Structure formats: C-alpha cells, structure tokens
Amino acid sequence: MRYADALAQRGDIVDVIALKSQNTTQYEKLKDVNVYRIQKRKINEKHKITYLYRLTAFLLRSSLFISRRHFKLPYDLIHVHSVPDFEVFAAILPKMRGAKIILDIHDIVPEFYASKFSGGKDSLFFKVLVKLEKLSIKFSDHVIISNHLWHKTLTNRSVTEQKCTTVMNYPDEAIFYQRQRIRNDNKFIMIYPGTLGWHQGLDIAVKALSKVRCHAPSAELHIYGNGTERDNLEKLIKELQLEDRVFLKQGMQIDKIADVMANADLGVIPKKNDPFGGEAFSTKTLEFMSLGIPIVLSKTKIDQYYFNDSVAKFFIPDNVDDLAECMLTMIENRELRETLRNNALRFVEEYRWSKRKNVYFDLVDSLIQQQKKS
C-alpha cells in the first residue's frame, strides 16, 4: 500500500494485481491506485500441495492479466511482492519488452516454508526453494529485502550487494499516529493484531494470560486476525476456560485496526524464535510505538538487532512463565509503561515512511533511467 500510494501521489500510473478477500470487489480505485483482485484468498493451507496449487494458480492468472494490460499500456516497471519468489516470472512478457522488475522479498521464502511446513534446512524441499530464490533473483533487475539480517542472508547465498536494497516495512503515519483514547472502562486490554500463524507464538500468549488471570482480574487479551492457527487457538482458549478473558476476533482493515490498537493498554508480540520467526521483522512493533502503545516483545534475534530494553519489555521466546511475569509487571507498573511509551515515540521518529520513501523513489527512478538508455 505504501509503495503504491507513494508512486501515485507523485503522479505515476499504478496498477495493483492482488488477491481477493471477503467483502471486496474485483476492481477498486484507492487513492488513485487501480486495484485488480483476480483470485480469492483463503488462509487455511495445512499441506504443501494445497499451498503450491494456489500459488501456481495466481502465477498463471497474474501472468495473463499483466500481459494483456501491458499490450494496452506498457509497464515501465513491475514490483513483485514475495511470497513466492517465483511470482516474478508472471512478468516475463513485459520483461522481454523492456520493463524493469523489482523482486520485493517481505518474507524470506526457504525459511518461511521450512517454518510453515516443518522442513529443515537440510531437506530437499528447502534446497529446491533456495534454487528458486536464486533463479528469481537472477530474473529480476533489483531485489528489495525487508530487514538487515535477511539482507546479510541473501547477499551470502543468492544476490550481490549492488543488486539488493533493504527497505523495511515502515508504518504509514497517516494511519498510525497518536490519537485520543475513546475507551473508558476499568479493563486492561492487551492486543495482538495480525496473521494467526504458528510462528507468531499466540499459543504462548494465551497460556501466559491463563497464568496471570487470578492476579490481574481486569486483564483481557484480544486477538485480531485470520490464519492457519485459528482453530487451534479456539481449542486452546476453551481448554483453559478463557472464553471470558481471551477474545479471538476477525481481522480488520488497516485504518480500522489502527483505531482499535490505539485504545489498547498493551501490545503483545509473542513470536517464536525459530529460524524464520526469529529473523522476521514485525511491523506491529513500529505501529504500536507510533500509536503510543507500550509493548511486550519476544527477545528474538531480529528484535534484539533493532530494539533494547528502553523501548520494549522483552521476554524469553517460547517461555510462558516469563511472558506471564512480563504481562503482570506491565499491568501493575504504570510508570514503566509510560517510560517505554515515551522512549518508543522518540525512537520511532526515525522509522517513518515519509523519511524513508526517497530510498524507494531513487531505486525506481534509476531502473527507469536504465530502461530508457537501453
């Protein structure tokens, strides 16, 4: 959204070819961006074959769609968001006709699938995905990677430094900003908004809430989102008899969920420290900081790289007792919450899209200049 909006705002013609969720139309114009939704999306894959089938179907549909559009109004540049990496090959016809291709790797694919389907780095599946990663990068004109740890991983195995740029998932300050609180009750609301995947560690958060419920009778955990772990979380909530303390809700549009987050007392980001989750940067950290909401954060490798104890309350990853203790500390210590909140607000000033978007513009413009010269 931020890439597309920024390009449209400066006068570029921007098409987005995307998946279709419930209650959305096939075509919509959003802030001067043409959005085409060409395939329904269900986040319920529990097997590699199901996942691969849906990815391949989108590859074929998007390839045909882009090719037809390109003949009507040729694209100068196509920005492909991974996963999967091989989606770049949907742009094969425009590439042959001179368009430049950016592969934007938001989730590093071999590690992502190893986590999603319990495959190790020595497995054939992982090695095939690394090979696909290399082929996809070779096909692309430039690669964007979403954090500095993954930049190091990619440049060590698949791409040169000159062809790879780190652009993090920065919060949009038009959506994530401090606002007046409208909630007025005696509850202490902890919130997680996002995908309900295994590596997000939400089972740890639910179990931790079970341990603090007697000590903090006003505390509730609200989980917003959809994903493969939803059924498991519902079962866990029932098993622990937490139906009146943990509330599993549907995901919301980004502007609406920002309002909900802004009225919470504490953000909870309980990621697991597996090879994928431990290095996957969660945009929710910066979004909570921008909203002025203190956070409890899993002490993963990536979060230690960017943050310290002055801006977040860390807990030991996968440790229910430690997360429970951190929850209770934050519930009881208002002064600590205010300190973390104020420090985080100062910290996040340097992690705003408005300050970083020129890195993206410079990359786009340099690729277009190359196209014009060739």
C-alpha positions in Angstrom: 0.0 0.0 0.0 2.7 2.5 0.9 4.7 1.8 -2.3 1.6 2.1 -4.5 0.3 5.2 -2.7 3.6 7.0 -2.8 4.1 6.4 -6.5 0.5 7.5 -7.3 0.9 10.6 -5.2 3.9 11.8 -7.2 2.0 11.3 -10.5 2.8 7.7 -11.6 0.1 5.4 -13.0 -0.1 2.4 -10.7 -1.9 -0.9 -11.0 -2.0 -3.4 -8.2 -2.8 -7.0 -9.1 -3.8 -8.8 -5.9 -5.7 -11.5 -4.1 -9.4 -11.0 -3.2 -10.6 -11.3 0.4 -14.2 -11.4 1.5 -16.4 -8.2 1.0 -14.0 -6.7 -1.6 -14.7 -6.0 -5.2 -12.8 -7.3 -8.2 -11.8 -3.7 -9.2 -11.5 -0.6 -7.0 -9.7 2.7 -7.2 -8.0 3.5 -3.9 -6.2 6.9 -3.6 -5.5 7.0 -7.4 -4.3 3.4 -7.4 -6.0 0.8 -9.7 -6.6 -2.3 -7.6 -7.4 -5.5 -9.5 -8.3 -8.6 -7.4 -8.0 -11.6 -9.5 -8.1 -14.6 -7.2 -9.9 -15.4 -3.9 -7.7 -15.9 -0.9 -8.2 -18.4 2.0 -5.6 -18.6 4.7 -6.1 -22.3 5.6 -3.3 -24.2 4.0 -2.1 -27.2 6.0 -0.3 -29.0 3.3 2.4 -28.1 0.8 0.4 -29.2 -2.2 -2.6 -27.0 -1.4 -0.3 -24.0 -0.9 1.7 -24.7 -4.1 -1.6 -25.1 -6.1 -2.9 -21.7 -5.0 0.5 -20.0 -5.7 0.7 -21.5 -9.1 -2.9 -20.6 -10.0 -2.1 -17.0 -9.0 1.1 -17.0 -11.0 -0.8 -18.1 -14.2 -3.7 -15.7 -13.7 -1.5 -12.7 -12.9 0.8 -13.5 -15.9 -2.1 -13.5 -18.3 -3.5 -10.3 -16.7 -0.2 -8.4 -16.7 0.5 -9.5 -20.3 -2.9 -8.2 -21.5 -2.5 -4.9 -19.6 1.0 -4.5 -20.9 -0.2 -4.6 -24.6 -2.7 -1.8 -23.8 -0.5 0.4 -21.8 3.1 -0.8 -21.5 4.5 -1.0 -18.0 7.9 0.6 -17.3 8.4 -1.3 -14.0 6.8 -4.2 -12.2 7.2 -4.5 -8.5 6.6 -8.1 -7.4 5.9 -8.9 -3.7 7.1 -12.2 -2.4 6.0 -14.8 -1.2 6.5 -16.7 -3.5 9.7 -15.6 -5.2 8.8 -17.2 -8.5 5.9 -14.8 -8.9 8.4 -12.6 -10.7 8.0 -14.9 -13.7 4.5 -13.6 -14.2 6.2 -10.5 -15.7 8.1 -12.5 -18.3 6.4 -10.8 -21.3 6.9 -7.2 -20.0 10.4 -8.1 -19.1 11.1 -9.3 -22.7 9.7 -6.0 -23.9 11.9 -3.9 -21.7 10.1 -3.5 -18.4 12.3 -3.5 -15.3 11.5 -5.9 -12.5 11.8 -5.5 -8.7 11.5 -8.6 -6.5 10.4 -7.4 -3.1 11.1 -10.2 -0.5 9.0 -9.4 2.6 9.4 -13.0 3.9 12.5 -14.9 3.0 10.9 -17.9 1.3 13.0 -21.1 2.1 13.0 -20.3 5.8 9.3 -19.3 5.7 8.2 -22.6 4.2 10.5 -24.6 6.5 8.7 -23.0 9.4 5.2 -23.3 7.9 5.6 -27.0 6.9 8.2 -28.2 9.4 11.0 -28.7 7.0 14.7 -28.4 7.9 17.5 -26.6 6.0 18.9 -30.0 5.0 15.7 -31.1 3.4 15.4 -31.4 -0.4 12.4 -29.0 -0.2 14.5 -26.3 1.4 17.3 -26.7 -1.2 14.8 -26.5 -4.1 13.4 -23.3 -2.7 16.9 -21.8 -2.4 17.5 -22.7 -6.0 14.2 -21.0 -7.0 15.2 -18.0 -4.9 18.5 -17.7 -7.0 16.6 -18.1 -10.3 14.0 -15.5 -9.3 16.7 -13.0 -8.3 18.6 -13.6 -11.5 15.5 -12.8 -13.5 14.9 -9.6 -11.5 16.6 -6.3 -12.1 16.8 -5.5 -8.4 15.8 -7.0 -5.0 14.3 -5.3 -2.0 14.6 -7.2 1.3 12.7 -6.2 4.4 15.3 -6.2 7.2 19.1 -6.1 7.6 19.5 -9.7 8.9 17.9 -11.1 5.8 20.0 -8.7 3.7 23.0 -10.5 5.0 21.4 -13.9 4.4 20.5 -13.1 0.8 23.9 -11.5 -0.1 25.7 -14.5 1.3 23.8 -17.0 -0.8 21.8 -15.5 -3.7 22.5 -11.9 -4.7 25.2 -9.3 -4.9 25.3 -6.2 -2.6 24.8 -3.9 -5.6 21.6 -5.6 -6.6 20.0 -5.7 -3.1 18.4 -2.8 -1.0 16.9 -3.0 2.5 13.6 -1.2 2.8 11.8 -2.1 6.0 8.0 -2.2 6.4 7.6 1.3 7.9 4.3 2.4 9.4 2.2 4.9 7.5 2.0 7.9 9.7 -1.3 8.9 8.1 -2.8 5.8 9.8 -0.5 5.1 12.8 -0.4 8.2 14.9 -1.3 9.1 18.5 -4.9 9.8 18.9 -7.4 10.5 21.8 -8.4 7.4 23.6 -12.2 6.7 23.5 -12.3 3.6 25.7 -13.4 4.4 29.2 -13.6 1.2 31.3 -11.7 -0.5 34.1 -10.3 -3.2 31.9 -6.6 -3.7 31.0 -6.7 -4.7 27.3 -3.7 -6.5 25.7 -3.9 -6.8 22.0 -2.3 -8.8 19.1 -3.4 -7.8 15.5 -2.1 -9.8 12.6 -1.8 -13.2 10.9 -2.6 -16.2 13.1 0.4 -18.3 12.1 2.3 -20.8 14.2 5.5 -18.8 14.3 3.5 -15.8 15.8 3.5 -17.6 19.1 0.0 -16.8 20.1 -0.4 -20.0 22.0 2.3 -18.7 24.3 0.3 -15.5 24.9 -2.9 -17.4 25.6 -1.2 -19.7 28.1 0.5 -16.7 29.8 -2.8 -14.9 30.2 -4.1 -18.1 31.9 -1.3 -17.7 34.5 -2.0 -14.1 35.3 -5.8 -14.1 35.3 -6.1 -14.5 39.1 -3.6 -11.8 39.8 -5.0 -9.4 37.2 -8.8 -9.8 37.2 -9.2 -6.8 34.8 -6.8 -8.1 32.1 -8.1 -9.4 28.8 -6.3 -10.5 25.6 -7.8 -9.5 22.3 -6.5 -11.3 19.2 -7.5 -9.8 15.7 -6.8 -11.8 12.6 -7.1 -14.9 10.5 -4.8 -17.8 9.7 -4.0 -21.4 9.9 -3.8 -21.4 13.8 -7.2 -20.0 14.4 -8.9 -23.4 15.1 -6.0 -24.4 17.4 -6.3 -21.2 19.3 -10.1 -21.6 19.7 -9.5 -25.1 21.2 -6.8 -23.8 23.5 -9.0 -21.0 24.8 -11.7 -23.5 25.6 -9.4 -26.0 27.2 -8.0 -23.2 29.5 -11.5 -21.9 30.2 -10.5 -18.4 29.0 -13.6 -17.6 26.9 -14.3 -14.6 29.2 -10.7 -13.4 29.1 -9.3 -14.1 25.6 -11.3 -12.9 22.6 -10.5 -14.2 19.1 -11.8 -11.7 16.6 -11.8 -11.3 12.8 -9.1 -9.3 11.1 -9.9 -5.7 10.1 -8.8 -3.1 7.5 -5.6 -1.4 8.4 -7.2 2.0 9.2 -9.8 0.4 11.4 -7.4 -1.8 13.3 -5.2 1.2 14.0 -8.1 2.7 16.0 -8.5 -0.5 17.9 -4.8 -0.7 18.7 -4.7 2.9 19.8 -7.3 2.1 22.5 -5.4 -0.8 23.9 -3.2 -0.7 27.1 -0.5 -3.1 25.9 0.6 -4.6 22.6 1.8 -8.2 22.7 4.1 -9.6 20.1 4.9 -13.2 21.2 6.8 -14.5 18.1 8.6 -17.9 18.3 12.4 -17.9 17.9 12.6 -20.5 15.1 14.8 -19.8 12.0 12.0 -17.9 10.3 10.2 -16.2 13.2 13.4 -15.3 15.0 14.5 -13.2 12.0 11.2 -11.9 10.6 10.7 -8.3 11.5 7.2 -7.5 12.7 5.8 -4.1 11.5 3.5 -4.3 14.5 6.3 -3.2 16.8 6.7 0.2 15.0 3.0 0.6 14.6 2.4 0.2 18.3 5.2 2.6 19.0 3.8 5.2 16.6 0.4 4.9 18.3 2.0 5.4 21.7 1.1 1.9 23.0 3.8 0.1 25.1 4.7 -3.4 24.0 5.8 -6.8 25.4 8.1 -8.3 22.8 9.7 -11.7 22.3 13.5 -11.4 22.6 14.2 -12.8 19.1 17.4 -12.2 17.1 15.8 -9.6 14.9 14.2 -7.6 17.7 17.4 -7.5 19.6 19.0 -6.1 16.5 16.7 -3.1 16.3 15.4 -2.6 19.9 16.6 -2.6 23.5 15.0 -2.5 27.0 14.4 1.2 26.9 11.7 0.9 24.2 10.1 -2.5 24.9 9.6 -5.1 27.6 11.4 -8.2 26.5 10.5 -11.8 27.4 12.3 -15.1 26.7 10.9 -16.5 23.5 8.6 -19.6 23.9 8.7 -19.1 27.7 5.1 -19.0 29.1 6.2 -18.2 32.6 8.5 -15.3 31.6 5.8 -13.8 29.3 3.2 -14.1 32.2 5.7 -12.3 34.5 6.2 -9.5 32.0 2.5 -9.1 31.4 1.9 -8.8 35.2 4.8 -6.3 35.5 3.3 -4.1 32.8 -0.2 -4.4 34.2 0.9 -3.3 37.6 3.6 -0.8 36.7 2.1 2.3 35.1 5.3 4.3 35.4 7.2 1.6 33.4 4.5 1.7 30.7 4.8 5.4 30.4 8.6 5.3 30.2 8.6 2.7 27.5 5.9 4.6 25.6 7.7 7.9 25.6 11.1 6.3 24.7 9.4 4.4 21.8 7.8 7.5 20.5 11.2 9.2 20.2 12.7 6.1 18.7 10.1 5.6 16.0 10.6 9.1 14.7 13.5 7.8 12.5 11.4 4.8 11.3 8.7 6.7 9.4 7.8 6.1 5.7 7.9 9.8 5.0 11.6 9.9 5.9 12.5 6.6 4.0 10.4 6.6 0.8 13.0 8.5 -1.2 15.2 5.4 -1.0 12.5 3.6 -2.9 11.9 6.5 -5.3 15.7 6.7 -6.1 15.7 2.9 -6.9 12.6 3.1 -9.1 14.0 6.2 -11.0 17.4 4.6 -11.5 15.9 1.5 -13.0 13.6 3.5 -15.3 16.7 5.5 -16.5 18.4 2.3 -17.3 15.4 1.2 -19.3 15.4 4.5 -21.3 19.1 4.1 -22.1 18.8 0.5 -23.3 
